[in-house]
């Protein structure tokens, strides 16, 4: 079986592989803190792949203006930034606004060559968007408070801006598909800590239509879609699946494992985002171990359909990092030989 054939079975929830695999990414500031004490984690487990960022990324307080015209500051070493200047903070700026050129998103000519070779070998090919697809991009372009007021006041201009963003990503997606992509990843944090930041009705009115159009286009063309969203998205999980999500990457504790099982288990591939706010940061190693087991017992299956990812950021104790990786290895095979 080729890699692509196995991938298609995974997305169809038909691979019958009960092993739960995890990707662990250790951020550079964590490496700076613990250094060689982390080395043994690489290669420790064949089920939990550990990657360590040993080189610094963006320096603290770097400011950049990106191709959307957004001004960003990066206050922490090698970590994500904050949008501090919004190119359409005033609706007067919309009429002259020009989005980026989809042709400049990547080197499409070389991508097509690479994908043709990979497809001939039966390998999976991956495409993607920015982490800032529809909802997040609107907050970056308008500013979060402005966008909340736009929605509350039902500003008609908002539909024009949504169309600008959607059209751009539609063109990027079309180019990925023209290159022969297998699956496309989308990143769009649509949840707050305990609720959606906008009402479900407003999400359906302003955000869902873009997801429907773009995801339907992907699926009609035989391309799978994976979606990452931080925050509480319980209310929209069924509708994301309806829109055409093949693989969903929700956060565990914010959404609740039982909610994720009720709404997504057996319906869509689950790529679970392991807690990095509570247990793995403030819990004991024993509590970390128990949490990993609970994740796998709740959402795993003898039939497969699940994997996990864990991002390790500053503040995570070395003892918990070690306990988590050990648990990811120990419980990866929990469902082997078991029945549901």
Beta strands, then each sheet from edge to edge (+ up, - down):
strand 1: 22-26
strand 2: 48-52
strand 3: 62-65
strand 4: 71-74
strand 5: 82-85
strand 6: 126-131
strand 7: 183-187
strand 8: 224-228
strand 9: 247-249
strand 10: 269-273
strand 11: 306-312
sheet 1: 2+ 1+ 11+ 10+ 9+ 8+ 7+ 6+
sheet 2: 3+ 4- 5+
end
